């Protein structure tokens, strides 16, 4: 299985012939002609023609929904008819109504928008051709990563352009509430899911039967985001498993012979929402999705967002992936139409598949020159970026060094071979003038212009302004973390433990993976392979010598080691700051709503006093990941009876995790810890 995701992206500089710019043709010919041309897709051969209304009728009349409806009626004392009526209402709110006329309207509008926003949209033709074939043979699930609202319709737009059946797309319910736009999206194939379903049994039943009916019938390809939400940090998110369970159930129950997963990696030179996302992470409320908001955002069309790459991964057979991982016979013991709780084995299989899909998305993504530069800019002291400026020559030399390291580590780089390297780097900085500017041979961080003010800026406001720029830089660095994270964990283990023993380094490597399991994507049960990969990559760049028992430092690889260690330092510093807060504060029980502003205030104070060097501790994403990690390590527990999402902290356990992370507790002690997780 180790090569499943390596095939999805050939490492190295991108071959110009592999990707085709779909906007080139659009700039040469009529937009209306493109939208109105004959659309002649080849759908799934096993599907019988079925309208959206017929699909809904089949869902409502299914044995499964009838069974659940009766059950809920008995539990609540309502009549079956009342519950059924409620199910109809849920389905009406949820269901898509895909119509070709609206796909044409969408095609016309998006052509206009994309030509304004992007210089090029590159698509890998080989991936599209294999997708076209796969769609005819089995039900297909399209799984793009989610970094921008643009992701939402780009896949449909590409498939429409190349005569491939357009998908039905799982979308968040707020989009349905946008005047006119919600209806256009519904008729372009979107079906809408509520964000917080909780324990609403009827809603779960309607949604899962709707999803399963689409898969069983091969109604259309289905597209959903395995990460569940748009990533506000441009880093992969821990996958959500609800939709994954639903799409896999028809295979587990033997209702379809096979299902094909197609991971899709969408990479941006520059993300439309970069500033908005940074402010959301700093606690500025997210603007509500509205049509007026969309029209106000039209100033976005005046900006240049560079290129976008859409890389369709190799179609993967669920039947082959699950071979030996799940025993499907157990599903024959209960009638298919009855609700069934997934077994532990099924849950493990679904989780493994979901993590695998996210890793394939990462491997297939293209890294821009700007990501390399952002990575290095963040390793410079903040005063250099805000006051003295970083020498341009120093930045470009180091970027070329990092490019070589990234290529050695198997990254795919979107670095043009047509232009001199210095031009590639200059244009990357020019494209991101909202974050950095270049003056007199130096590079400076751009701080937001404040409107004319009556009073001077307070130090705290100054921290927030710098933090917005730093978090924008960090989001572009995050796009390449997956390339370096495993060797970086090992470099950090070497630095903290000062050990050369393989067994001790492995123990500490496992601890770090466990601690950061919400920051980075690790496939379950692959610890040993991840550690071996980290050893090989450090050896490859000459940083270490490896024997059976030892990992020892070499003299030539210090630059790579210190770079890799510095890459994780902001995460370590942020986690330690929050461990300190939780183990020292008076509070034993707290809610997330209390925790986030409290640690933000503490981080601001520590930054101003010079005790904390990373602005990333101010990010709500990092703060929530720390809470999730501590819950996973059982140092924080969620109080069950609590309405408010209250947490209880075990201060001694938090202190201990902090001590392990700082190296106060040596790795030999970890093996003998009664709590195996630590």
RODORO-364100 format. One line per field, with one value per residue (C-alpha): z, x, y; residue in one letter. Coordinates in nm, 2 decimals. Example, Ala and Ser with C-alpha at 12.3 -4.5 7.8 and 13.67 -1.06 7.14 Angstrom:
c3 c(0.78, 0.71)
c1 c(1.23, 1.37)
c2 c(-0.45, -0.11)
type c(a, s)
% end
This chain:
c3 c(0.00, 0.04, -0.32, -0.34, -0.30, -0.45, -0.79, -0.77, -0.83, -1.01, -0.80, -0.95, -1.15, -1.33, -1.69, -1.91, -2.13, -1.84, -1.76, -2.01, -1.95, -2.00, -2.00, -2.31, -2.53, -2.35, -2.42, -2.79, -2.85, -2.76, -2.40, -2.51, -2.77, -2.49, -2.27, -2.54, -2.73, -2.74, -2.41, -2.47, -2.16, -2.12, -1.78, -1.57, -1.78, -1.48, -1.42, -1.53, -1.63, -1.32, -1.25, -0.93, -0.84, -0.89, -0.68, -0.40, -0.43, -0.41, -0.09, 0.08, -0.01, 0.09, 0.34, 0.55, 0.59, 0.66, 0.93, 1.09, 1.06, 1.25, 1.51, 1.57, 1.58, 1.85, 2.05, 2.03, 2.04, 1.70, 1.42, 1.14, 0.90, 1.10, 1.10, 0.73, 0.66, 0.85, 0.65, 0.33, 0.45, 0.53, 0.18, 0.02, 0.20, 0.12, -0.24, -0.55, -0.88, -1.14, -1.47, -1.79, -1.85, -1.52, -1.58, -1.90, -1.71, -1.45, -1.74, -1.90, -1.56, -1.44, -1.77, -1.72, -1.35, -1.40, -1.69, -1.46, -1.15, -1.29, -1.56, -1.61, -1.48, -1.54, -1.56, -1.59, -1.90, -1.82, -1.49, -1.68, -1.94, -1.67, -1.49, -1.80, -1.83, -1.46, -1.45, -1.71, -1.51, -1.15, -0.92, -0.87, -0.57, -0.64, -0.34, -0.38, -0.10, 0.02, 0.03, -0.12, -0.22, -0.58, -0.53, -0.51, -0.88, -1.05, -1.08, -1.24, -1.47, -1.59, -1.63, -1.83, -2.06, -2.14, -2.18, -1.85, -1.64, -1.39, -1.02, -0.74, -0.47, -0.09, 0.03, 0.36, 0.43, 0.46, 0.08, 0.02, 0.21, -0.04, -0.25, -0.60, -0.57, -0.35, -0.61, -0.90, -0.70, -0.63, -1.00, -1.07, -0.86, -0.50, -0.22, 0.11, 0.45, 0.79, 0.98, 1.33, 1.29, 1.64, 1.74, 1.51, 1.41, 1.13, 0.97, 0.97, 0.82, 0.54, 0.46, 0.46, 0.25, 0.00, -0.03, -0.05, -0.32, -0.53, -0.50, -0.54, -0.86, -1.00, -1.04, -1.10, -0.98, -0.62, -0.50, -0.13, 0.08, 0.30, 0.53, 0.59, 0.60, 0.41, 0.56, 0.70, 0.73, 0.39, 0.58, 0.54, 0.81, 1.00, 0.78, 0.89, 0.86, 0.84, 0.46, 0.41, 0.61, 0.40, 0.06, 0.16, 0.31, -0.03, -0.10, 0.25, 0.22, -0.13, -0.30, -0.55, -0.68, -0.65, -0.60, -0.74, -0.54, -0.73, -0.51, -0.66, -0.55, -0.61, -0.57, -0.58, -0.63, -0.43, -0.24, -0.29, 0.08, 0.23, 0.44, 0.54, 0.66, 0.87, 1.04, 1.11, 1.28, 1.50, 1.62, 1.37, 1.30, 0.96, 0.74, 0.68, 0.33, 0.14, -0.21, -0.11, 0.04, -0.29, -0.49, -0.25, -0.29, -0.66, -0.59, -0.57, -0.95, -0.98, -0.83, -0.99, -0.83, -1.06, -1.16, -1.03, -1.08, -1.07, -1.05, -1.09, -0.91, -1.02, -0.98, -0.68, -0.65, -0.30, -0.36, -0.39, -0.11, 0.14, 0.05, 0.37, 0.58, 0.63, 0.65, 0.46, 0.55, 0.88, 0.68, 0.56, 0.91, 0.92, 0.65, 0.44, 0.51, 0.88, 1.04, 1.16, 1.38, 1.21, 1.37, 1.51, 1.21, 0.97, 1.16, 1.14, 0.77, 0.70, 0.90, 0.73, 0.38, 0.47, 0.60, 0.29, 0.06, 0.23, 0.20, -0.17, -0.21, -0.04, -0.26, -0.57, -0.48, -0.65, -0.45, -0.57, -0.54, -0.30, -0.05, -0.04, 0.02, 0.28, 0.47, 0.49, 0.56, 0.87, 1.00, 1.01, 1.34, 1.32, 1.38, 1.06, 0.86, 1.01, 1.06, 0.90, 0.61, 0.49, 0.23, -0.11, -0.21, 0.11, 0.06, -0.31, -0.23, 0.05, -0.16, -0.43, -0.16, -0.03, -0.38, -0.41, -0.07, -0.16, -0.49, -0.31, -0.07, -0.36, -0.38, -0.70, -0.77, -0.99, -1.09, -1.45, -1.64, -1.91, -1.70, -1.51, -1.14, -1.03, -1.24, -1.10, -0.74, -0.83, -0.98, -0.68, -0.45, -0.68, -0.68, -0.30, -0.26, 0.00, 0.23, 0.15, -0.04, -0.18, -0.15, -0.20, -0.21, 0.11, 0.18, 0.44, 0.58, 0.48, 0.77, 0.70, 0.63, 0.91, 0.83, 0.96, 1.34, 1.62, 1.86, 1.82, 1.79, 2.12, 2.15, 2.15, 1.82, 1.68, 1.77, 1.59, 1.28, 1.26, 1.34, 1.04, 0.80, 0.97, 0.95, 0.58, 0.53, 0.75, 0.53, 0.23, 0.43, 0.53, 0.17, 0.18, 0.54, 0.42, 0.23, 0.54, 0.84, 0.89, 0.87, 1.07, 1.36, 1.36, 1.35, 1.65, 1.83, 1.79, 1.90, 2.21, 2.34, 2.24, 2.20, 1.92, 2.01, 1.74, 1.99, 2.20, 1.90, 1.77, 2.11, 2.10, 1.73, 1.82, 2.11, 1.87, 1.61, 1.87, 2.00, 1.66, 1.51, 1.46, 1.30, 1.03, 0.85, 0.95, 0.82, 1.12, 1.21, 0.99, 1.26, 1.18, 0.81, 0.88, 1.11, 0.84, 0.58, 0.81, 0.86, 0.49, 0.40, 0.67, 0.54, 0.18, 0.25, 0.44, 0.78, 0.96, 0.95, 1.02, 1.17, 1.31, 1.66, 1.61, 1.42, 1.45, 1.32, 1.03, 0.99, 0.65, 0.71, 0.98, 0.75, 0.67, 1.03, 1.16, 0.89, 0.96, 1.34, 1.29, 1.07, 1.38, 1.63, 1.61, 1.68, 1.98, 2.12, 2.08, 2.24, 2.53, 2.59, 2.61, 2.83, 3.07, 3.07, 3.15, 3.42, 3.60, 3.58, 3.86, 3.63, 3.65, 3.43, 3.13, 2.80, 2.45, 2.44, 2.76, 2.65, 2.31, 2.42, 2.74, 2.56, 2.29, 2.56, 2.73, 2.39, 2.31, 2.66, 2.61, 2.26, 2.39, 2.67, 2.43, 2.60, 2.30, 1.96, 1.74, 1.64, 1.54, 1.90, 1.83, 1.57, 1.69, 1.47, 1.67, 2.00, 1.91, 1.79, 2.13, 2.30, 2.07, 2.13, 2.50, 2.49, 2.28, 2.53, 2.81, 2.99, 2.92, 2.94, 2.80, 3.06, 2.93, 3.11, 2.99, 2.75, 2.72, 2.59, 2.92, 2.97, 3.28, 3.29, 3.47, 3.54, 3.64, 3.31, 3.11, 3.30, 3.22, 2.85, 2.86, 3.04, 2.78, 2.50, 2.66, 2.71, 3.10, 3.09, 2.89, 2.63, 2.82, 3.08, 2.82, 2.75, 3.11, 3.15, 3.26, 3.02, 2.68, 2.50, 2.65)
c1 c(0.00, 0.29, 0.28, -0.09, -0.03, 0.31, 0.16, -0.08, 0.20, 0.52, 0.79, 0.99, 0.94, 0.60, 0.62, 0.47, 0.31, 0.13, -0.10, -0.32, -0.44, -0.81, -0.84, -0.62, -0.90, -1.16, -0.96, -0.96, -1.32, -1.67, -1.78, -2.14, -2.04, -1.87, -2.17, -2.43, -2.23, -2.36, -2.29, -2.25, -2.13, -2.11, -2.27, -2.24, -2.35, -2.52, -2.75, -3.11, -3.23, -3.38, -3.49, -3.42, -3.79, -3.79, -3.47, -3.64, -3.95, -3.73, -3.56, -3.90, -4.04, -3.73, -3.77, -3.50, -3.67, -4.00, -3.85, -3.68, -4.00, -4.20, -3.93, -3.92, -4.30, -4.31, -4.03, -4.18, -4.55, -4.61, -4.81, -4.61, -4.77, -4.63, -4.28, -4.31, -4.41, -4.10, -3.88, -4.03, -3.94, -3.59, -3.55, -3.69, -3.44, -3.16, -3.20, -3.03, -3.21, -2.94, -3.05, -2.84, -2.97, -2.82, -2.50, -2.47, -2.55, -2.28, -2.04, -2.09, -2.06, -1.76, -1.57, -1.60, -1.50, -1.21, -1.06, -1.06, -0.91, -0.65, -0.38, -0.42, -0.61, -0.40, -0.56, -0.38, -0.54, -0.43, -0.62, -0.93, -0.91, -0.89, -1.18, -1.40, -1.34, -1.40, -1.73, -1.88, -1.78, -1.87, -2.03, -1.76, -1.69, -1.48, -1.28, -1.12, -0.93, -1.10, -0.90, -1.13, -1.49, -1.36, -1.31, -1.69, -1.76, -1.43, -1.46, -1.81, -1.68, -1.39, -1.61, -1.87, -1.59, -1.47, -1.81, -1.79, -2.11, -2.12, -2.14, -2.39, -2.20, -2.24, -2.25, -2.31, -2.67, -2.57, -2.51, -2.87, -2.99, -2.82, -3.10, -3.11, -2.75, -2.87, -3.12, -2.86, -2.63, -2.90, -2.98, -2.61, -2.60, -2.55, -2.73, -2.73, -2.63, -2.69, -2.37, -2.47, -2.68, -2.60, -2.83, -3.12, -3.21, -3.45, -3.21, -2.93, -3.17, -3.28, -2.93, -2.77, -3.05, -3.03, -2.65, -2.67, -2.95, -2.72, -2.43, -2.65, -2.82, -2.50, -2.73, -2.43, -2.07, -2.08, -1.84, -1.77, -1.49, -1.35, -1.20, -1.56, -1.48, -1.27, -0.93, -0.86, -0.49, -0.44, -0.32, -0.50, -0.76, -0.83, -1.10, -1.46, -1.60, -1.98, -2.01, -1.74, -1.95, -2.25, -2.09, -1.91, -2.22, -2.36, -2.03, -2.00, -2.36, -2.29, -2.54, -2.28, -1.99, -1.74, -1.70, -1.43, -1.26, -1.10, -0.88, -0.84, -0.56, -0.64, -0.34, -0.35, -0.07, -0.27, -0.60, -0.89, -0.98, -0.63, -0.69, -1.04, -0.90, -0.62, -0.87, -1.11, -0.82, -0.76, -1.12, -1.29, -1.63, -1.67, -1.91, -2.24, -2.27, -2.51, -2.57, -2.50, -2.17, -2.09, -2.16, -1.95, -1.67, -1.67, -1.36, -1.18, -1.21, -0.97, -0.69, -0.45, -0.45, -0.19, -0.24, -0.44, -0.37, -0.63, -0.47, -0.71, -0.56, -0.55, -0.90, -0.89, -1.11, -1.27, -1.29, -0.91, -0.84, -1.06, -0.93, -0.84, -0.94, -1.31, -1.52, -1.84, -2.01, -2.13, -2.36, -2.55, -2.67, -2.91, -3.16, -3.00, -3.29, -3.25, -3.02, -2.69, -2.42, -2.08, -1.85, -1.51, -1.36, -1.57, -1.49, -1.12, -1.14, -1.34, -1.09, -0.79, -0.95, -1.03, -0.68, -0.53, -0.74, -0.61, -0.25, -0.31, -0.45, -0.13, 0.10, -0.08, -0.07, 0.17, 0.40, 0.46, 0.79, 0.60, 0.54, 0.91, 0.98, 0.70, 0.86, 1.19, 1.05, 0.88, 1.21, 1.35, 1.31, 0.99, 1.19, 1.39, 1.07, 0.89, 1.19, 1.53, 1.40, 1.54, 1.81, 1.67, 1.98, 1.98, 1.62, 1.67, 1.98, 1.81, 1.50, 1.71, 1.87, 1.52, 1.40, 1.67, 1.58, 1.21, 1.28, 1.51, 1.21, 0.98, 0.78, 0.60, 0.70, 0.52, 0.84, 0.86, 1.17, 1.10, 1.21, 1.53, 1.50, 1.54, 1.23, 1.03, 1.10, 1.05, 0.71, 0.61, 0.68, 0.50, 0.19, 0.18, 0.23, -0.06, 0.18, 0.53, 0.70, 1.05, 1.24, 1.61, 1.72, 1.53, 1.19, 0.95, 0.62, 0.32, 0.11, -0.25, -0.32, -0.54, -0.81, -0.74, -0.75, -0.81, -0.58, -0.25, -0.26, -0.23, 0.05, -0.21, -0.36, -0.01, 0.03, -0.29, -0.19, 0.14, -0.03, -0.26, 0.03, 0.22, -0.08, -0.11, 0.25, 0.20, -0.09, 0.14, 0.41, 0.14, 0.10, 0.43, 0.44, 0.34, 0.67, 0.88, 0.68, 0.81, 1.18, 1.11, 0.96, 1.27, 1.50, 1.30, 1.33, 1.71, 1.72, 1.51, 1.62, 1.99, 1.98, 2.13, 1.95, 1.70, 1.46, 1.45, 1.41, 1.13, 0.95, 0.98, 0.88, 0.56, 0.49, 0.53, 0.30, 0.04, 0.06, 0.04, -0.21, -0.46, -0.19, -0.07, -0.21, -0.07, -0.23, -0.34, -0.10, 0.18, 0.41, 0.70, 0.69, 0.67, 0.98, 1.17, 1.08, 1.20, 1.53, 1.58, 1.50, 1.74, 2.01, 1.94, 2.03, 2.34, 2.21, 2.25, 2.43, 2.20, 2.30, 2.07, 2.08, 2.18, 2.10, 2.40, 2.45, 2.69, 2.88, 2.74, 2.37, 2.34, 2.16, 1.89, 1.85, 1.82, 1.57, 1.35, 1.36, 1.27, 0.98, 0.81, 0.92, 0.61, 0.39, 0.60, 0.62, 0.24, 0.16, 0.39, 0.24, -0.11, 0.01, 0.15, -0.18, -0.38, -0.15, -0.10, -0.43, -0.68, -0.94, -1.02, -1.33, -1.37, -1.56, -1.40, -1.55, -1.36, -1.04, -0.98, -0.99, -0.80, -0.50, -0.51, -0.47, -0.19, -0.01, -0.04, 0.11, 0.40, 0.47, 0.48, 0.72, 0.94, 0.89, 0.69, 0.84, 0.56, 0.24, 0.09, -0.01, -0.28, -0.45, -0.78, -0.70, -0.39, -0.57, -0.85, -0.60, -0.43, -0.76, -0.83, -0.47, -0.51, -0.85, -0.69, -0.41, -0.68, -0.53, -0.85, -1.20, -1.53, -1.80, -2.08, -2.37, -2.26, -2.47, -2.18, -1.91, -1.73, -1.39, -1.21, -0.84, -0.60, -0.32, -0.06, -0.12, -0.08, 0.23, 0.38, 0.31, 0.48, 0.78, 0.81, 0.79, 1.07, 1.29, 1.28, 1.14, 1.39, 1.25, 1.36, 1.10, 0.83, 0.85, 0.78, 0.50, 0.18, -0.02, 0.07, -0.04, 0.24)
c2 c(0.00, 0.24, 0.35, 0.43, 0.79, 0.82, 0.76, 1.05, 1.30, 1.26, 1.43, 1.71, 2.02, 2.02, 1.90, 2.17, 1.90, 1.72, 2.01, 2.21, 2.56, 2.55, 2.93, 2.96, 2.83, 3.04, 3.36, 3.28, 3.18, 3.28, 3.24, 3.20, 2.94, 2.74, 2.75, 2.66, 2.40, 2.04, 1.87, 1.50, 1.31, 0.93, 0.85, 0.54, 0.24, 0.08, 0.37, 0.38, 0.74, 0.91, 1.27, 1.46, 1.42, 1.04, 1.02, 1.20, 0.98, 0.67, 0.80, 0.88, 0.54, 0.34, 0.06, 0.21, 0.55, 0.38, 0.18, 0.48, 0.69, 0.43, 0.40, 0.78, 0.80, 0.54, 0.71, 1.06, 0.97, 1.15, 0.99, 0.82, 1.08, 1.37, 1.22, 1.15, 1.51, 1.63, 1.39, 1.54, 1.89, 1.79, 1.63, 1.94, 2.17, 1.93, 1.79, 1.91, 1.98, 1.94, 2.10, 2.15, 2.50, 2.61, 2.43, 2.63, 2.96, 2.86, 2.78, 3.12, 3.31, 3.12, 3.17, 3.54, 3.53, 3.29, 3.49, 3.80, 3.62, 3.38, 3.40, 3.02, 2.72, 2.41, 2.07, 1.73, 1.57, 1.22, 1.24, 1.36, 1.08, 0.81, 0.98, 0.98, 0.61, 0.54, 0.73, 0.49, 0.18, 0.23, 0.49, 0.76, 0.98, 1.30, 1.42, 1.76, 1.94, 2.26, 2.58, 2.84, 2.90, 2.88, 2.50, 2.47, 2.48, 2.45, 2.07, 2.10, 2.36, 2.14, 1.84, 2.04, 2.17, 1.82, 1.65, 1.45, 1.41, 1.69, 1.59, 1.65, 1.83, 1.83, 2.19, 2.37, 2.49, 2.86, 2.87, 2.76, 3.07, 3.31, 3.48, 3.36, 3.22, 2.93, 2.83, 2.86, 2.63, 2.38, 2.36, 2.33, 2.01, 2.13, 1.94, 2.12, 1.97, 2.14, 2.20, 2.08, 1.77, 1.63, 1.35, 1.44, 1.09, 1.17, 1.42, 1.16, 0.90, 1.12, 1.24, 0.90, 0.74, 1.03, 0.99, 0.61, 0.63, 0.85, 0.60, 0.28, 0.41, 0.57, 0.88, 1.11, 1.13, 1.27, 1.54, 1.61, 1.74, 1.47, 1.74, 1.86, 2.23, 2.48, 2.50, 2.84, 2.77, 2.61, 2.31, 1.97, 1.92, 1.59, 1.42, 1.41, 1.05, 1.10, 1.13, 0.87, 0.62, 0.70, 0.66, 0.34, 0.16, 0.05, -0.13, -0.28, -0.41, -0.55, -0.33, -0.22, -0.42, -0.14, 0.23, 0.45, 0.73, 1.01, 1.24, 1.59, 1.83, 2.20, 2.43, 2.81, 3.06, 3.30, 3.23, 3.48, 3.48, 3.51, 3.82, 3.72, 3.38, 3.54, 3.77, 3.48, 3.30, 3.61, 3.60, 3.84, 3.68, 3.52, 3.72, 3.55, 3.40, 3.64, 3.75, 4.11, 4.00, 3.83, 4.14, 4.35, 4.10, 4.19, 4.41, 4.08, 4.07, 4.36, 4.16, 3.90, 3.56, 3.40, 3.04, 2.75, 2.38, 2.11, 1.77, 1.47, 1.18, 0.82, 0.66, 0.41, 0.11, 0.08, -0.30, -0.32, -0.07, -0.26, -0.60, -0.78, -0.47, -0.55, -0.86, -0.78, -1.10, -0.95, -0.72, -1.02, -1.11, -0.82, -0.71, -0.43, -0.20, -0.19, 0.07, -0.08, 0.07, 0.04, -0.21, -0.11, -0.28, -0.07, 0.25, 0.18, 0.10, 0.43, 0.63, 0.48, 0.54, 0.90, 0.98, 0.80, 1.03, 1.34, 1.22, 1.15, 1.51, 1.64, 1.44, 1.55, 1.92, 2.16, 2.37, 2.73, 2.92, 3.16, 2.87, 2.81, 3.18, 3.21, 2.92, 3.10, 3.44, 3.30, 3.17, 3.52, 3.72, 3.93, 4.26, 4.18, 4.16, 4.46, 4.70, 4.62, 4.41, 4.08, 4.09, 3.99, 3.81, 3.61, 3.51, 3.41, 3.21, 3.02, 2.97, 2.79, 2.58, 2.49, 2.41, 2.15, 2.00, 1.99, 1.81, 1.56, 1.49, 1.41, 1.74, 1.85, 2.21, 2.46, 2.64, 2.76, 2.63, 2.89, 3.20, 3.27, 3.18, 3.54, 3.64, 3.35, 3.47, 3.84, 3.77, 3.55, 3.85, 4.09, 3.86, 3.86, 4.24, 4.23, 4.04, 4.16, 4.44, 4.47, 4.80, 4.88, 4.51, 4.41, 4.25, 4.38, 4.25, 4.46, 4.58, 4.67, 5.03, 5.16, 5.42, 5.77, 5.74, 5.98, 5.80, 5.61, 5.23, 5.04, 4.79, 4.51, 4.63, 4.65, 4.28, 4.19, 4.38, 4.20, 3.87, 3.91, 3.94, 3.65, 3.42, 3.50, 3.40, 3.09, 2.97, 2.96, 2.78, 2.53, 2.43, 2.25, 2.12, 1.77, 1.74, 1.80, 1.71, 1.35, 1.44, 1.76, 1.54, 1.33, 1.64, 1.78, 1.45, 1.45, 1.82, 1.77, 1.43, 1.47, 1.10, 0.89, 0.56, 0.46, 0.31, 0.63, 0.86, 0.63, 0.66, 1.04, 1.05, 0.86, 1.10, 1.40, 1.24, 1.17, 1.53, 1.69, 1.45, 1.74, 1.96, 1.72, 1.42, 1.08, 0.76, 0.54, 0.25, 0.37, 0.50, 0.26, 0.34, 0.72, 0.69, 0.49, 0.75, 1.03, 0.84, 0.79, 1.15, 1.28, 1.04, 1.15, 1.51, 1.40, 1.52, 1.19, 0.85, 0.55, 0.22, -0.05, 0.09, 0.46, 0.78, 1.01, 1.36, 1.43, 1.76, 1.84, 1.83, 2.10, 2.35, 2.10, 1.99, 2.35, 2.44, 2.14, 2.20, 2.57, 2.46, 2.30, 2.55, 2.78, 2.48, 2.37, 2.72, 2.77, 2.43, 2.50, 2.84, 2.69, 2.40, 2.66, 2.85, 2.53, 2.40, 2.73, 2.91, 2.88, 2.74, 2.37, 2.37, 2.60, 2.63, 2.68, 3.02, 3.12, 2.94, 3.10, 3.47, 3.39, 3.23, 3.50, 3.76, 3.57, 3.52, 3.89, 3.98, 3.73, 3.86, 4.22, 4.11, 3.93, 3.59, 3.44, 3.46, 3.32, 3.50, 3.17, 3.11, 3.37, 3.15, 3.00, 2.70, 2.62, 2.68, 2.44, 2.18, 2.19, 2.12, 1.83, 1.69, 1.71, 1.54, 1.27, 1.23, 1.23, 1.53, 1.73, 1.57, 1.70, 1.70, 1.49, 1.66, 2.00, 2.21, 2.46, 2.23, 2.24, 2.08, 1.97, 1.99, 1.74, 1.99, 1.72, 1.54, 1.87, 1.96, 1.62, 1.65, 1.99, 1.84, 1.56, 1.81, 2.02, 1.72, 1.73, 1.38, 1.16, 0.92, 0.61, 0.71, 0.72, 0.35, 0.27, 0.52, 0.34, 0.55, 0.40, 0.70, 0.90)
type c(x, x, x, x, x, x, x, x, x, x, x, x, x, x, x, x, x, x, x, x, x, x, x, x, x, x, x, x, x, x, x, x, x, x, x, x, x, x, x, x, x, x, x, x, x, x, x, x, x, x, x, x, x, x, x, x, x, x, x, x, x, x, x, x, x, x, x, x, x, x, x, x, x, x, x, x, x, x, x, x, x, x, x, x, x, x, x, x, x, x, x, x, x, x, x, x, x, x, x, x, x, x, x, x, x, x, x, x, x, x, x, x, x, x, x, x, x, x, x, x, x, x, x, x, x, x, x, x, x, x, x, x, x, x, x, x, x, x, x, x, x, x, x, x, x, x, x, x, x, x, x, x, x, x, x, x, x, x, x, x, x, x, x, x, x, x, x, x, x, x, x, x, x, x, x, x, x, x, x, x, x, x, x, x, x, x, x, x, x, x, x, x, x, x, x, x, x, x, x, x, x, x, x, x, x, x, x, x, x, x, x, x, x, x, x, x, x, x, x, x, x, x, x, x, x, x, x, x, x, x, x, x, x, x, x, x, x, x, x, x, x, x, x, x, x, x, x, x, x, x, x, x, x, x, x, x, x, x, x, x, x, x, x, x, x, x, x, x, x, x, x, x, x, x, x, x, x, x, x, x, x, x, x, x, x, x, x, x, x, x, x, x, x, x, x, x, x, x, x, x, x, x, x, x, x, x, x, x, x, x, x, x, x, x, x, x, x, x, x, x, x, x, x, x, x, x, x, x, x, x, x, x, x, x, x, x, x, x, x, x, x, x, x, x, x, x, x, x, x, x, x, x, x, x, x, x, x, x, x, x, x, x, x, x, x, x, x, x, x, x, x, x, x, x, x, x, x, x, x, x, x, x, x, x, x, x, x, x, x, x, x, x, x, x, x, x, x, x, x, x, x, x, x, x, x, x, x, x, x, x, x, x, x, x, x, x, x, x, x, x, x, x, x, x, x, x, x, x, x, x, x, x, x, x, x, x, x, x, x, x, x, x, x, x, x, x, x, x, x, x, x, x, x, x, x, x, x, x, x, x, x, x, x, x, x, x, x, x, x, x, x, x, x, x, x, x, x, x, x, x, x, x, x, x, x, x, x, x, x, x, x, x, x, x, x, x, x, x, x, x, x, x, x, x, x, x, x, x, x, x, x, x, x, x, x, x, x, x, x, x, x, x, x, x, x, x, x, x, x, x, x, x, x, x, x, x, x, x, x, x, x, x, x, x, x, x, x, x, x, x, x, x, x, x, x, x, x, x, x, x, x, x, x, x, x, x, x, x, x, x, x, x, x, x, x, x, x, x, x, x, x, x, x, x, x, x, x, x, x, x, x, x, x, x, x, x, x, x, x, x, x, x, x, x, x, x, x, x, x, x, x, x, x, x, x, x, x, x, x, x, x, x, x, x, x, x, x, x, x, x, x, x, x, x, x, x, x, x, x, x, x, x, x, x, x, x, x, x, x, x, x, x, x, x, x, x, x, x, x, x, x, x, x, x, x, x, x, x, x, x, x, x, x, x, x, x, x, x)
% end
